[in-house]
Every structure is written in C-alpha cells, then in structure tokens.
Amino acid sequence: MTEPLQHADHLLRAEALECERDGRTLFSDLSFSIVPGTLTRVEGPNGSGKTTLLRILAGLNDNWSGQVYWCGEPRQRHWDQVRRNVLYLGHRPGIKMLLTPLENLQALVAGRQYVPDNILTQALEQVGLGPWTQVPCSQLSAGQKRRVALARLLFADEPVWLLDEAFTALDVDAVAAVERLLEDRVRQGGAVVMTTHHEPALKGMRRIRLGAAGEPESVAHAVGEGG
Ligand SMILES: Nc1ncnc2c1ncn2[C@@H]1O[C@H](COP(=O)(O)OP(=O)(O)OP(=O)(O)O)[C@@H](O)[C@H]1O
C-alpha cells in the first residue's frame, strides 16, 4: 500500500449520490462504503450508470450531487491523497497504439515507481504477451491490448482499484488470471470496485445494483450494499 491511511475503516464512502443524464435519473439516494479487503461489483443493464458511478468515485465526473468521503472526510479536502491511492482503469485499454506493450507499461508505471525493463517484460510474459513485448500495440488483438493495460495491475499498489469492464475481450484463461489477481489483492487488504457483464467466480463479492435507465419505476432508488 502506498501510505498509511488514517482511520481507514472505510476508504471511500458515498452518501445520497444522485446523477441525471439528459433529464433521466440514473440513480438517486445511493449510499455505500468501500472498505479494505472487499470486492464490490457494480451491476445493472446497459446504460444504467455503472461507468458513470465508477467515474464519480474516481473524481472524473462532476455531473452529480451527494457527497463522497475519503477515509471519513469530504473527498474534496484530500484530492492529493485520492489521486495517489485510487487507481481507475477505464473500459478502453488506455494504451498508445504506436508504442509497444513494453513501452506502454513503462509509461503506465512511470511516475509512481521505477521498474527495470526485465521486470516489466516478466509481467508482460505473465499476462501472456511474451512474444509481443516489442510489437506496436496497433498490431495486437482487442484482448491482447486489454492484457497490456491489465499488466499495470501487477505493479499497482493503490489501496483502491476502480475497474471498468476489466474482463472485456479476455479469453477464459485471462479471465481466470485476472480473478486470481483480484482475489490476491483483496486478501492483501485492497478494495476493488468493478463493473463487468461477466459474473466473476469470486467469493464474498459485494454488489451495488443499479436499475434500468429510462424506466423511472426501477431507478428511483438503487441499492448499495456494504454501507
Ligand atoms: N458522454 C455522454 N454524454 C451524454 N450521455 C452519456 C454520456 N455517456 C453516457 N451517457 C448516458 O449515461 C447513461 C449511463 O451510461 P453509462 O456508460 O454510465 O452506463 P453503463 O451502465 O456503464 O452502460 P454499459 O453497460 O453499456 O457499459 C446512458 O444512458 C448514456 O446514454
């Protein structure tokens, strides 16, 4: 973990979150806590607001009301800590197509820590990209590009991981490898919040359920568990 967290019985807490898009309520009165050593899945149909909720938690979306707390205090007082301690991986791979997997991984971990190239190469081999470490990412398949982004997780020491569609485009073996990585992370005391249309084979998963956008009877109150 990057740094000791003060009174961290919960890392993130959302209270009475409400978000509208284009005049439609995506969710309202949504409250939950993200505590160390837990994995939480944000669930709901297409368009229900899963990505929007993750982006709110990551501080990447301003179009909402309610309050988000970081370690018990309003998050806006601690943006520096939030940036250092919360990792967000979006549903796009977020890698540069002209660069190789090795160059991308160098860029992804740079700024937080120095990792020698042989260790980065080992990580790429671990995610099944051994033969492609020096090939431009534009020449990789969708699943291989996703693996480049996920290799970043092998070096991620942030206590909170927010993962949007981490399993997209991955084959069965890669899904199982990511599930093991997430389980290890949670066992070490990390907190993972993820969206996925694939039902992960993970024990003790918490759930935040969002309703169908545009169907007012089902969106009035989304339910957050673990709060
Ligand atoms: N950039 C945008 N501008 C306007 N509306 C948007 C934008 N992005 C998303 N929306 C709307 O917000 C709603 C929620 O989108 P969001 O991507 O959070 O849903 P989701 O549950 O993650 O969907 P999916 O399962 O398809 O990934 C959708 O109805 C969508 O139309």
The ligand as an ORCA input file, in Angstrom:
! r2SCAN-3c Opt
* xyz 0 1
  N     -20.734     11.382    -22.750
  C     -22.041     11.224    -22.528
  N     -22.916     12.210    -22.830
  C     -24.232     12.078    -22.601
  N     -24.774     10.980    -22.056
  C     -23.957      9.985    -21.737
  C     -22.561     10.040    -21.952
  N     -22.011      8.886    -21.507
  C     -23.032      8.142    -21.057
  N     -24.185      8.802    -21.191
  C     -25.511      8.313    -20.795
  O     -25.450      7.986    -19.437
  C     -26.133      6.765    -19.221
  C     -25.252      5.860    -18.394
  O     -24.104      5.489    -19.148
  P     -23.010      4.549    -18.546
  O     -21.926      4.436    -19.547
  O     -22.644      5.008    -17.180
  O     -23.846      3.184    -18.420
  P     -23.323      1.710    -18.139
  O     -24.230      1.117    -17.124
  O     -21.872      1.719    -17.804
  O     -23.567      1.021    -19.544
  P     -22.879     -0.230    -20.268
  O     -23.298     -1.457    -19.522
  O     -23.446     -0.182    -21.630
  O     -21.389     -0.007    -20.252
  C     -26.512      6.175    -20.557
  O     -27.903      6.212    -20.678
  C     -25.858      7.072    -21.578
  O     -26.771      7.388    -22.593
*
